[in-house]
Every structure is written in C-alpha cells, then in structure tokens.
Amino acid sequence: MENKNEREKMTHLMASFISYVSKKLPDDVEKKLSELRKVETGDLASTIYDTMAKNQQLAWDLNRPCCQDTGVLQFWVKCGTKFPLIDELESLLKDAVVESTFSMPLRHNSVETFDEYNTGRNVGKGTPTVFWDIVPNSDKVEIYTYMAGGGCTLPGKAGVLMPGMGYEGVTRFVLDVMTSYGLNACPPLLVGVGVATSVETAALLSKKALMRPIGSHNSNERAAEMEKLLEDGINSIGLGPQGMGGRMSVMGVNIENTARHPSTIGVAVNVGCWSHRRGHIIFDKDLNYEITTHSGVTL
C-alpha cells in the first residue's frame, strides 16, 4: 500500500511538472532570449522578440501552454539502482503524461504510425520516449523532461562520414542542415550536435546535448572551440527570430561526443526552438524534489 501511495504521489508531481514546463520556459532560455532581444536592431526582429515575451506572459497569466504544439514528451532518466520506484518509473511517467494532457491541457500529439489515428492521450506505442541511464548505488533519480515539437524536430538529421572528411565534414554537415531546414524550427535555435561512431549513437548524443544549460561548454577544449565556431557560423546565416532575418540565429551550440571507430565519424543534429521547453527535476528516495531549470517552483 505504501508503494502504491508513493507511486501516485510521484505521478501527480511529474504531471504537475510537465504542465509547468509546457507554460514556463527555463531560466536560462528566458535570459538568453532577453540578451538576444537587446542585440537585434531591426524593427521586425525587435517586434518578434517583444511578441515572444508577451506570449510568455499570457501563457503564465492564462495558465496555458506557451506554444500550441506541446510536442511528443521525451524523458531522459538517470536513475539510481536503489531508487524505490525504479520498477514503476516508466509506467508512472506515461500516467503523468496522460494526467497533464487533460489537466493542462496539452495538444494530442501521439499518432500511431501506419494505423494513422491519434490516441487522444499523448501516449502510444513507444511514446512518451524514455531514455535510460542507470546509476549504481544511488537512491535518487534525475529526470529531464522535454517537449519535442514538430517544428524543432524537422531539422533532425544523422549520418556517417568517411574519416577523411574530418571535423571540417562535421561542420559542413551541421551548416547544411541549418541552411536547408533551420528556419522551419522557429529560431533562435539551441543546436545539439552529436559526434560518435554510428547514426544511432550520434543521434542520441545530439538530443542529450539539448538538455545542457545554455552557455555551458563541452569539457574537451577542442570540442568547446568547435561549439563557438559553429555558433558564429550559424549566426552569420542571418536567420534571425522566426527565420525572418536578424543578427542572431541561435541561442547556442552544444556538442556531445564519445570515442569513435577510427574508420567513421558519426554526426547528428537535433535542435530546440526558441520555445525550448525542457525541465530538470531530481527526486530523492522520499520523493523530496529539486528543480534546477526553473527557480521558485512549488509543485
């Protein structure tokens, strides 16, 4: 009975957190958007940023999602082997998505592939998506919540380069994606780049990169330098807010990498739109929680 009560408690807390993330951008995103607003000098770009700010205020005042596309829910879970609800975690996250879908409400975005019907609950085969990292000898769980919208998903691309293409090939790959699909993703963008061996490892890393705070850097100094070079290069394209032109196109570029096979360079790109709805919450074994992405939150 105690475990059942704890499960219900965590389900409700996660549903409340999902709803909160849908209407309130993380602190670092709000700060960056404010910084970019000050950089833009064109009337149209300035007006778009002002409209974004007004949109955020209305979402808060009306208690509604800040973008009509609330995406497909994705969770990146770092779970300790001793966390008491580890066996229940994936199923309770699905229940939390359903609860938030009807209480917030969230747009119904889970369409069963090939059967072509909307489940009407934001859950379906494999949705929400849960990525797992297991942490030995820990009784805590960290959960990154992300709303993967249709627009910000469109530029997603992964491939494997011949080794002779080098890191210049990685740069060309990223810039090709940005110049062909970047404006579809509602700039300014947070660009996640994964570099590894194969398409699946690079793709997972590029999504994981979007969970990092804006302004953070890869721990490898060469990768960090590449983050800066890519940021400058994409900004020079001139996408501007909503792709309508401006000095700045991105909120940042985050690179995640692993060691790779000597004969291949796997590379992938994922992006977050200006309405980058991600949240990070940590639970201890007693379900006390800490939210790191949004300040002053009580669920």
Secondary structure, 3 states (H helix, E strand, C coil): CHHHHHHHHHHHHHHHHHHHHHHCCCHHHHHHHHHHHHHCCCHHHHHHHHHHHHHHHHHHHHCCCCCCCCCEEEEEEEEECCCCCCCCHHHHHHHHHHHHHHHCCCCCCCEECCCCEECCCCCECCECEEEEEEECCCCCEEEEEEEECHHHHCCCEEEEECHHHHHHHHHHHHHHHHHHHHHHHCCCEEEEEEEECCHHHHHHHHHHHCCCCCCCCCCCHHHHHHHHHHHHHHHCCCCCHHHCCCCCCEEEEEEEECCCCCCCEEEEEEEECCCCCEEEEEECCCCCEEECCCCCCCC
